[in-house]
Amino acid sequence: MGMWRMFNGNRNREDRNTSSASAAQSNARRGQFSVLGADIVVTGNLVATSDLHIDGRIEGDVRCGSLVQGAESQIFGRVEAEDARLAGSVEGSVRARQLTIERTARITGDVEYETIMVEQGGHIDGRLKHIGGATATVAPPVLIKASEEAA
């Protein structure tokens, strides 16, 4: 009888550990960060629920929660993220709620944003479009003409 309790007790303890481990994994997923190194080439669309740091080359669209792009990185496709900090080259449109264009960035394509910061030296060859609800009236002066054309 004593042996049965010992094994039974261990199994219950393992079940509890497994359930708490799966809860920890689901919590970790929300704060997960994935890195694609400089030697990585992805051909095809990239979709991630995690945050991404890309130093490699992507030949396809990128969609994720938060994106950090390294200075040597190249993306040939559309970029969609809640927050994006771009430092490399992007040949395709960019859509992000909070967007930072670093001085080494080269964007060729239209850019849609809610808030934007462009460091001196950062290059955008395309149209800028402010997105958002009530805050659209306080868009930067460069967008006044675009807003008037849309009206």
C-alpha positions as CSV (number, residue, x, y, z in Angstrom):
1,M,0.0,0.0,0.0
2,G,2.9,2.4,0.8
3,M,4.4,1.8,-2.6
4,W,1.1,2.5,-4.3
5,R,0.8,5.9,-2.5
6,M,4.3,6.8,-3.5
7,F,3.8,6.2,-7.2
8,N,0.3,7.7,-7.2
9,G,1.7,10.8,-5.4
10,N,4.5,11.2,-7.9
11,R,2.0,10.9,-10.8
12,N,-0.2,13.7,-9.3
13,R,2.8,15.9,-8.8
14,E,4.0,15.4,-12.4
15,D,0.5,16.3,-13.6
16,R,0.6,19.5,-11.6
17,N,4.0,20.3,-12.9
18,T,2.9,19.6,-16.5
19,S,-0.1,21.9,-16.2
20,S,2.0,24.7,-14.7
21,A,4.6,24.2,-17.4
22,S,2.1,24.6,-20.1
23,A,0.7,27.8,-18.5
24,A,4.3,29.1,-18.3
25,Q,4.8,28.3,-22.0
26,S,1.6,30.2,-23.0
27,N,2.8,33.2,-20.9
28,A,6.3,33.0,-22.5
29,R,4.7,33.0,-26.0
30,R,3.3,36.5,-25.4
31,G,6.8,37.9,-24.6
32,Q,8.7,35.6,-27.0
33,F,11.4,37.2,-29.2
34,S,12.8,35.4,-32.3
35,V,16.1,36.4,-34.0
36,L,16.8,35.7,-37.7
37,G,20.6,36.0,-38.0
38,A,22.6,37.6,-40.8
39,D,23.2,34.2,-42.5
40,I,19.4,33.5,-42.8
41,V,17.6,33.8,-46.1
42,V,13.8,33.3,-46.1
43,T,12.0,32.9,-49.4
44,G,8.3,33.3,-48.7
45,N,6.1,35.2,-46.3
46,L,7.0,35.4,-42.6
47,V,4.2,35.6,-40.0
48,A,5.0,35.6,-36.3
49,T,3.0,36.1,-33.2
50,S,6.3,36.8,-31.4
51,D,8.5,39.9,-31.7
52,L,11.1,39.6,-34.4
53,H,14.7,40.8,-34.8
54,I,15.8,40.3,-38.4
55,D,19.4,40.6,-39.5
56,G,19.1,38.4,-42.6
57,R,17.4,38.6,-46.0
58,I,13.6,38.1,-46.4
59,E,12.1,37.6,-49.9
60,G,8.5,37.9,-49.0
61,D,6.1,39.8,-46.7
62,V,6.8,40.1,-42.9
63,R,3.9,40.4,-40.4
64,C,4.5,40.4,-36.7
65,G,3.8,42.3,-33.4
66,S,7.1,44.1,-33.1
67,L,10.0,44.2,-35.6
68,V,13.6,45.3,-35.2
69,Q,15.5,45.2,-38.4
70,G,19.3,45.3,-38.4
71,A,21.3,47.7,-40.6
72,E,22.6,44.9,-42.9
73,S,19.1,43.3,-43.3
74,Q,17.2,43.3,-46.6
75,I,13.4,42.8,-46.9
76,F,11.8,42.4,-50.3
77,G,8.1,42.6,-49.6
78,R,5.5,44.2,-47.4
79,V,6.2,44.9,-43.7
80,E,3.2,45.0,-41.2
81,A,3.9,45.4,-37.5
82,E,2.5,47.1,-34.5
83,D,5.9,48.6,-33.7
84,A,8.8,48.6,-36.2
85,R,12.3,49.9,-36.0
86,L,13.9,49.7,-39.4
87,A,17.6,50.1,-40.0
88,G,18.2,48.1,-43.2
89,S,16.6,48.2,-46.6
90,V,13.0,47.5,-47.4
91,E,11.7,47.2,-50.9
92,G,8.0,47.2,-50.4
93,S,5.3,49.0,-48.4
94,V,5.5,49.4,-44.7
95,R,2.6,49.7,-42.3
96,A,3.2,50.2,-38.6
97,R,1.4,51.9,-35.7
98,Q,4.7,53.1,-34.2
99,L,7.5,53.4,-36.7
100,T,11.2,54.4,-36.3
101,I,13.3,54.8,-39.4
102,E,17.0,54.8,-38.3
103,R,19.7,56.7,-40.1
104,T,20.9,53.6,-42.0
105,A,17.4,52.7,-43.3
106,R,16.5,52.7,-47.0
107,I,12.8,52.3,-47.6
108,T,11.5,52.0,-51.2
109,G,7.7,51.9,-51.0
110,D,4.8,53.6,-49.4
111,V,4.8,54.0,-45.7
112,E,1.7,54.1,-43.4
113,Y,2.0,54.9,-39.8
114,E,0.3,56.3,-36.7
115,T,3.5,57.7,-35.2
116,I,6.8,58.1,-37.0
117,M,10.3,59.1,-36.2
118,V,12.9,59.4,-38.9
119,E,16.5,59.8,-37.9
120,Q,18.7,62.2,-39.9
121,G,20.0,60.2,-42.9
122,G,17.1,57.8,-43.0
123,H,15.7,57.5,-46.5
124,I,12.2,56.9,-47.7
125,D,11.3,56.8,-51.4
126,G,7.6,56.6,-51.4
127,R,4.4,58.2,-50.1
128,L,3.8,58.8,-46.4
129,K,0.3,58.2,-45.1
130,H,-0.9,58.8,-41.5
131,I,-3.3,56.2,-40.2
132,G,-5.5,56.5,-37.1
133,G,-8.8,57.9,-36.0
134,A,-9.1,61.2,-34.2
135,T,-5.4,62.0,-34.2
136,A,-5.4,62.3,-38.1
137,T,-6.0,66.1,-37.7
138,V,-2.6,66.5,-36.0
139,A,-0.7,64.8,-38.8
140,P,2.7,66.4,-39.7
141,P,2.6,69.3,-42.2
142,V,4.1,67.2,-45.0
143,L,0.8,65.2,-45.0
144,I,-1.6,68.2,-45.3
145,K,-1.5,68.1,-49.1
146,A,-2.1,64.3,-49.1
147,S,-5.1,64.8,-46.7
148,E,-6.6,67.5,-48.9
149,E,-6.3,65.2,-52.0
150,A,-8.1,62.4,-50.1
151,A,-10.9,64.8,-49.0
